[in-house]
Amino acid sequence: MFPRTPTLAAGLTLVALAPRLLLPQAVAQSPTMKQLMLDLIHPASNDLLLIVSRGGPASEKDWSSLRHSALTLQQSADALMNQNAAPAWRQSAKLLSDVASDAYSAAQAKDARALQSIPTRLDAACTNCHKQFRPNVFPPPEGGVE
């Protein structure tokens, strides 16, 4: 039996596709602020807060969900840091990153006690940022001074 040789059509197809195969794939664009907030940060925060507020994880599924949400928040915080170079912005994003990292560590260790401070810290991180950068959400009190 003779070895199979590629047909002319297969050879021409390979030649036609070669430029696409050799070019690097397009890099995905960074998520917009709206995408980060609505599609990542808000749902991950809610999931984390819901599990902790209901008394903590009750199953392996809950621990897994906590790890996922915490990691999503931490990676989103890193993306937030890249959105703006202003020191106040980066500091606010770091607060979110720190609490998310601590939540992930607690979930990884299955340490329910360590999760108890997470809701307060997460709320503080979000409020800190929103007061500075979303004044329509947190308008200053009458007189303009807190």
WOURDA-V251034 format. One record per residue. N is the residue number from 0. BURIAL is 1 if it has 9 or more other ideal C-beta (glycine too) atoms within 8 Angstrom, else 0. D_CENTER is the distance of its C-alpha to the mean C-alpha in Angstrom with 2 decimals. Layout:
BEGIN
n/burial/d_center
N/BURIAL/D_CENTER
N/BURIAL/D_CENTER
END
This chain:
BEGIN
n/burial/d_center
0/0/57.56
1/0/56.11
2/0/52.52
3/0/50.41
4/0/49.91
5/0/47.21
6/0/48.55
7/0/48.78
8/0/46.18
9/0/43.61
10/1/44.36
11/0/44.01
12/0/40.66
13/1/39.36
14/0/40.74
15/0/39.13
16/0/35.66
17/0/35.96
18/0/34.54
19/0/31.33
20/0/31.08
21/0/31.55
22/0/29.07
23/0/25.50
24/0/22.98
25/0/21.42
26/0/18.13
27/0/15.44
28/0/14.84
29/0/11.83
30/1/10.10
31/0/12.06
32/0/11.37
33/0/12.38
34/1/10.11
35/1/6.94
36/1/8.84
37/0/10.64
38/0/8.79
39/1/5.29
40/1/5.91
41/1/9.53
42/1/9.85
43/1/7.81
44/1/9.85
45/0/12.85
46/1/12.82
47/1/12.73
48/1/15.33
49/0/17.43
50/1/17.95
51/1/18.82
52/0/21.01
53/0/22.90
54/0/24.13
55/1/21.51
56/1/20.84
57/0/23.98
58/0/23.33
59/0/21.68
60/0/19.61
61/1/18.34
62/1/17.56
63/0/15.68
64/1/13.68
65/1/12.99
66/1/11.90
67/1/9.52
68/1/8.06
69/1/8.21
70/1/6.69
71/1/3.51
72/1/4.14
73/1/5.67
74/1/4.14
75/1/2.86
76/1/6.28
77/1/7.74
78/1/7.38
79/1/8.90
80/1/11.53
81/0/12.55
82/1/13.21
83/0/16.11
84/0/18.41
85/0/20.06
86/0/20.34
87/0/19.64
88/1/16.38
89/1/15.26
90/0/16.62
91/1/14.73
92/1/11.34
93/1/12.78
94/1/13.71
95/1/10.24
96/1/9.44
97/1/12.82
98/1/12.69
99/1/9.56
100/1/11.46
101/1/14.56
102/1/13.36
103/1/12.42
104/1/15.83
105/1/17.59
106/1/16.37
107/0/17.31
108/0/20.66
109/0/21.07
110/0/22.02
111/1/22.19
112/0/23.93
113/1/21.12
114/1/18.81
115/0/21.34
116/0/20.22
117/1/16.50
118/1/17.03
119/0/19.15
120/1/16.94
121/1/13.81
122/0/16.21
123/1/17.64
124/1/14.49
125/1/13.76
126/1/17.51
127/1/18.08
128/1/15.89
129/1/17.13
130/1/20.68
131/1/20.65
132/0/18.84
133/1/19.36
134/0/23.02
135/0/23.63
136/0/21.47
137/0/23.12
138/0/26.46
139/0/28.63
140/0/31.46
141/0/34.95
142/0/36.40
143/0/33.10
144/0/32.73
145/0/30.76
END
